[in-house]
């Protein structure tokens, strides 16, 4: 067999396998976007599932990653959920999608072979015409640049070329019929990255007081303000009383309704919380509504990770910053209530 035939078979093999995996990645992402609760709702639903996952793991480092780099932690959550779906909870469905795509691409290539051959025989064309017809039929589905760029003037047996491609296709189908989904990790298009691109294209600006993430679904939503349905205890973000190592546990929604003030960094000028928008760029575009409601989730978090927060921020929950007694009363049952009900 000539080198040209070998090159065509090699190009067909690579392109066919890639097409199968790409189609599988897209369909798996679509399947999960519709049927996995964490992915099928809105931005708030995704955050709810991220927070529930964090509470279940009770891993402080993961919480801190979410507080300081929320997008990275959300991407990690998406990747973990996708892996769990593909290899555990929805493994059978994933394999069914893969096998269907193997058959679909196989049928597509066979149809291209038949169509190209019929066209060339009807018009009395040569091998170059056959390759052009064959490539044209598949161009929306397979990448065949190497075949398209070659000149086949020295070959006149396109029937033989057709047969060789059919043999190669049969071999590909046989190999892929027993392939593991693990193989998908070797290809460029990944279902988790597809979902990340869809779900994470939104605003990630955090509240300057409590680090809650703006829930606007548009990345740059000027002139609309940043906002969240629920804020957090400012202890989550390491806020403390000036010139002390004492944490402040109040929620920022309570502070903006009070008569107290705050300082920006090393500035000597205090700013009333009621006028927080005058504190500069990080503050002026946030809409923080005075509200006495406090999400139990973040009360539980501060109570559960008191020692770790003190060590991380080198601050203390004592004196005016002592954790309220009612925050300390979360039993295991209340913890489950926090995870399952009181996130949003």
N, C-alpha and C positions, 0 to 999 in steps of 0.2 A: 504494500500500500504506500502511496506517495506521502511525502511530508505534508503536502497541502491538505490531503484528506485527514491526516492526523491532527493538523492544526484546527480544521473545521470541527472535528469531533470534540477536541479539547475545549474549544470555545463554546460549543453547544452544551457540553456537560456543565461547565462553570455557569453559563447563563441560565440554564434550566434549573439547576439547584438553587441559585440565588433568587430566581423568580418565585420558586416554591416557598422559600423561607420568607421572602419579603411579603408575599401575599398572606402567609400564615401569621406573620407579626402584625400586619394591619388588621386582619380579621380577629385575632385574639384580643387586640387592644379595643376594637369595636365591641366585641362580646362582653368584655369586662366593663367597658364604659356604660353599657346598658344594664348589666345584671349584678355587678358588684356594688353593694350599698355605698361603700366609701367613694366610689367613682361616679355613681349614677345621679347624684344630686347636685346641689349648688356648692359654692365655695364654703359656705358655713357648714354644710354636711361633711365635706372633706376634713375641715378643721376639727369637727366633732370626733370623727373617727381617729384622727391623729392624736388628739388629747386622750381619748379612751385607751388607745394603744400604749401611750406613755404611762398612764395610770396603772395599767395591767402589768407592765414591766417593772415599774417603780425603780427605774434606773436614773439616778440624778444627772449623770453626764449627758444622757439623751435629752433630759429636760433642759439643761443649760444650752445644749446645741439648738434646741427649738427656740429658746428665749433669745439667744444672741445671733443665731443664724437660721431663722425659721424656714426659709426656702430650702436650704440644704437638708434640714431634718424632714421636711415634707417630702422631698425627693427620695430620701432614704426610705420613708414609710411606703411610698408608691412602689419602689423597687421590691421591697420585702413582700408587699401584698401581691404583686404580680408573680413573683417566684412561688409564693404559697399557692396561688390559684393554678398556675401552670403545672406544678410538680406535685401538688397534693389535692386540694379541694376540687379542682376542675380538670384533673389530669386526663380523664377519659374524653372530655369534650375537646380538650386541646389536641389530643391525638386524632380525634375524628376530623377536626379542621385540617390538620396536617395531611392526613390521608386523602381527604377530598381535594385538596390543592394539588397533590401529586397527580391525581387522576385528571384534574382540570387542565393542568399545564401539559400533561402527556397528550391529552386529546387535542389541545390547541396546536401543539407541534405536529401531530399527525395530520391535522386538517391543513396546516400550512404546507406540508410536504405534498399532500394530494392536490391542493389548489395550484401550487407552483408548477408541478409536473403537468397538470391539465392545461394550464395557460401556455406553457412552452411548447407542448405537443401541438396544441391547436394553432399557434402562431408560427411554428417552425423556428423557434428561438434556439439560442445556444446556452451554454452553461452560465454565462454572465447574466443572461436574462433570468435564468432559473433562480440564481442566487438573489437577484434583485427582487423577484416576486416573493420568494421565500422570506427574505428579511423584512420586506414591506408588510407582510401579513403579521409578523410577530413583533414589529418595532414598538408597539405600545405595551408589550408584556415582557419581552426579553431584550437584553443588551447584546447586540451582535455587531458591534463596531468593527471588530477584527475581520469578520467575514465580509462585511460591506466594503472594506477598504482594499481588499485583495482583488487582483486581476486573475481570472481563471481561464484566460485565453488558451492555455495549453492543455485544458481538460475538455473533453467532449462527451464524456459518459455521465450525464447528470443522473441517469437511472441508477448507476452504481453509487454515486454520491448520496442519492436518496436512500438507498438500501443501507449504506454505512451509517447514516444518521439514524435510521430506524433501529439498527442494531445497538447503536450507542444509547438511544433513548430507552430501549428495553433494559439495558444494563443499569441505567440511571434509576429507572423505576424500581427495579429489583433491589438495588442498594438502599433506596429511600423507604422502601416498604417496611424495613426493619430498623430504621434509624431512630436514635433517641432524640427527644426534644432538647437535650443538652447541647446538641449540635448547633442549635439556633444562636447560642451565645457567640459563635464565631463570625456571625454576619453583622453588617453595618446597621441594618434596620432592626430595632429592638422594640417589643411591645411596651416595655416600661418607659422607654424614652419617648415613644409616641404619646403615651398618657401624660408624661411630665410636660411635654410641649403643649398639650391641650389644657391641662389643669393648672399649670403654674404660670400661665401667661396672664398675670393679673398684678395688682399692686402689692408690694411687700414692705411698704414704709411702716415703721413701728412707732407706737405712741412714745413720746419722749419721757413720759413719766413711768409707765408700767410695762412698756415693750409689747403691748397687744398689737397684733398685725391688722392693718387696714384691710377691710373685707371687700373693697371695691374690685369688681371683676375686670376693670380696665387698668392697664399698666400706668399710663400717664393720663390722669383724669382731671387735670386743671380745666376749669377753675373750681371744680367740685372739691369740697374738703375731704380729708381723710376721716374715717370714722370706723367704729366697731360697735356691735350690739352690747357687749359687756367688756368693761375694763377689769384690771387686776389690782391686787395689793401692790403698792409701789416697792415693797420689799423684794418682790420678784425681780425687779430691775436694779436692786442695790441702793435705793434712795435712803438717805440717813439725815439725821439732824446736823446742822452746820457745826463744824468744829468738834464733833463728837464721833464716836464709833457706834452710835445707837441707831438701829434701823427705824424706819417709819413704816408702819403696817397699814395705814389707811389706804383705801382705794382712791385713785385720782378723781373719780366721779364725786366722791365726798369732799375732797380738797377744794375742787373748783366752786363748791357751794359755800365754802367757809371764808373766814376773814384772815386766814393765815397766809404767809408769803413763802417764797422759795428763792434760792440763789442759783444762777447759772454758773456751774463750774467754779472758777476762782473769782468771779465777779463780786464786788463788794456792794452791789446794788440789789436790793431785794425787790421782788415782783409779786404783787398779790396774785394768788391763784385765780381769782376771778378775772384777772387781766392777763392770763397766761399767753394769750395770742400776741401780746406786745413783746414777748421775750426773745423774738428772733425767728429766723426761717424754719427751724425745726418745730416751732410751736404754732406759728400763725395759721397754718393750713390744717390744723386739727380741730374737729368739732367734738368737744367733750361736754356732754350734757350733764348738769348736776343731777345726781341720782343716788339715793340711799340704798338701792338694791346691790347686793354683793354676791357674786357667783360662788357657791360653796366649793366648787372645784379648786379655786385658787386659795381658799382658806385651808382646805385639806392639804394642798401642796406645801404651803408655808409651814403648817403644823408638822407634816410628815418629814420634811427635809430641813427642819430648823438648824440642826448642827451643820449640815452640809452647806447651807446658805451662809451661815456665820463664817465658816472656814473659807468659802469661795470669795466672799466679799470683804473678809477681815472686819466684820462688824458684829454687833450683838443685838439680840432681842431682849432688852432689859429696860427698866425704867419706863419712860413714855413709849418705848418701842416694844414693850412686852406683848407677846402674842395674846390676844383676848382669850379669856378662859373658855368661852363657847367654841372657839376654834380648836381647842384641845380635846374636845369630847367625841371626836369621830371614832366610833368603833369600827370593827370590820364590816358590819352590816351597813353603816353609814358610808364607808368607803365604797362599797358596791353601789350604793345609791348615787354617790358622787359620779362614779364612772358611767353609770347607765342612764341617769336621768338628768342630772344637774349640770351637764356640760353646756347645753344650749336649750 
